[in-house]
Each structure stands twice: as C-alpha cells, then as structure tokens.
Amino acid sequence: MKRWLVFALVVPLMLGSGGVATGKPLSRIIAEMGLSPADFEVVNVAANTLLAQGAPSVGQERKWTNPDTGSEGTVRVQAVEGNCVILQHVIDPEGKGQTRDIRTRRCRDADGNWFMAP
C-alpha cells in the first residue's frame, strides 16, 4: 500500500513538464512510460541514494537498472536552487532504446528530509 502511495505522489510529478503535474490515472501513466511499478521503485531508490550522499551538486548522477524488467536509466542533478534540486531522469523502459527525459524537483525540509515538490 505504501508503495502505491509513493507512486501516486511521484508519478504525476515525474511526468509533468517543468513541474506541471498531469491528472491521468496511475495505470495509464505507467503504461505510457513503459515502466512497471517495480521500475518506479528502483528509480526512486536511485534518486534517494543520490541525495543521501551529502550536499548535491550539478552533474552528480546515479545509474539504475531493474534486471527483472530490463528497464534502466540515470538520475542526474541538473540544478541546485537553494534547498531544492532539479533531477533529470533519463529512462530506457525495458531496454528498448526509447529513452524518456523527465524532470522532478525535490526540496529539503528543516529536518534534512527530501520531499517531492511541484
């Protein structure tokens, strides 16, 4: 259940262009991306790991792969804006060579926790 809640919050932000979220159902968003819920979990773990390595700086990146589905990609710090970062996700669903380029924004709260932001 917790996993689906994360997907419901993360996916619309990931698919938004320039931080604009879409109102599509989660099942349709996943289908359009070509990623499984397990792929989204791997992407999120890669982003969290990247941000847990200290103060993020532009250019830092973390590669990820899901051997169960063949999907792979890279999460890269594209910009640092105060206590927020813009992450660029280059995703290759199922290793088909059809990459997707998605941006997300995460900000750090006063306790040092990262959260998704519009």
N, C-alpha and C positions, 0 to 999 in steps of 0.2 A: 504494500500500500504506500509506504513512504517513497519507494522508487517512483511510482506513478505520479505522486505529488510533485517530486522534483522535476519530472518530465513535463508536467502541466505548467510549471513555472518557467522552466528553462527553454523549452522548445519554442514557444511564441517569441521569446526574446532573441533566440538564435536566428530565427527566420526573418525577423524584422530587418528592414533595410535602414541603416542609420538609426537604429534604436526604435523603429516603428514596429509594434507587435501586430500580428495578424490575429483574426478571430476564427481561424479554421479549427475544426475538431482535431484532436491529437492524432487520431488514427490516419487522417488524411495528410497531416504534416509529415508524419513518419513515412508514409507511403511515397510522398513526393520527394523526400530526401533520399530515399533508398536505404535508410538506416533502420536497424531494429532497435527496440528499447534497450537491449544489451549494448548496442553500439553507443547510444546516448550516454549510458552509464560510464563506458570507457572514456568517452570524450570528457565528461565531467570530472572523472578521476584525474585525467591528464592535466586539465586546467587547474584543478585544486592543487596538484603536486607542483605545478609551475609556480603558483602563487605562494606556496608554502616554503619556497627556497629563499626567503628573505625579501628585501625590497626589490620589486620587479623593475627591470629596465628594458627599454626598447630593444628589440632584437632577440631577447631570450625566447627559446622555444622548447617544446616538448613534443616528440613524436609519439603516436599511439597506434596500436593495431588490435583488432579483435580477430584472433585466429579461428574462432568459431564461425564467423561470417565472411571473413576476408576483407572487411572494411578497414580502412586505415586513414591516417591524416596527421596533421601537425597543428598544434596550438602555439601561436606566436604573440608576444606582447607587441602590439602595433603602436600604442601611445600610452603615455602616463600623464594623467591630468589631475594633479593634486592627490587626493586619496583614492582615485579611480584609475582603472586601466581599461583600455580597449584591447580585446583579444581578437585576433584573426584566426579563424578556424578554416583550414584547407582540408576538405573531406573528400575521400575517394570511396564512395559506397561500394561495397562488395568487390573492391579492387578492379573495377571495370574501366578505370581511366577517365571517368566522367567526374572530374573534380567540381566541388562546390566551394564557394568562398563566402563565409559567413562571419559577421562581426557580433561580438557580445560586449557588454560593459559590466564590469564588476567594480564595486566600491568597498572600501574597508571602513568598518564602523569603529567607534571609540575603543571597543574591546579587542580590536585587531582581527575581527572576523570578516571574511569576504562574502558579499552578497550580490546577487544579480540586480542590476539597476537599468531603468529604461534609458 
